[in-house]
């Protein structure tokens, strides 16, 4: 499934055109800046950003074993900075104009996502789990963890042995 179809099917967050253009410009060399306004490029990038955020949150849910709430203003910038082609959030040099622009863009992405999630009355349910905004600035992300299989079913030799035992019992009863 291509990105466009996936994000539309999942009805997940898509960033604004304005924010997406800023991502493109900040990732472009000065001579490529005029290409940022291509509506097709912006549309593709909007969906790519949405997919990257979706995948990041899925990963965060799987790694959040204690099911704690996380502050959305920390979670999104730290997780998305390098996924958008920027330095790791902790490595952004805020003493430079570019660093301040990147930090501002990440803050605006967080705000757009937060506003979108506020408008989801029951949070957002994904195939991998769910997320809900708590107290406006805290995000609770939970994963649908699979039920672990018993050891006898994980081990093919043990599973075969168990089937043989069940077959032998069935024959003995017959």
Secondary structure, DSSP 4 states (H G I P E B T S, - for coil): --HHHHHHHHT-----HHHHHHHHHHHS-GGGGGGGG-HHHHHHHHHHHHHHHHHHHHHHHHH-TT--EEEHHHHHHHHHTGGGTSPPGGG--TTSHHHHHHHHHHHHHHHHHHHHHHTSTT-EEETTEEEEEETTTEEEEEE-PPPPPPHHHHSHHHHHHHHHHHHHHHHHH-
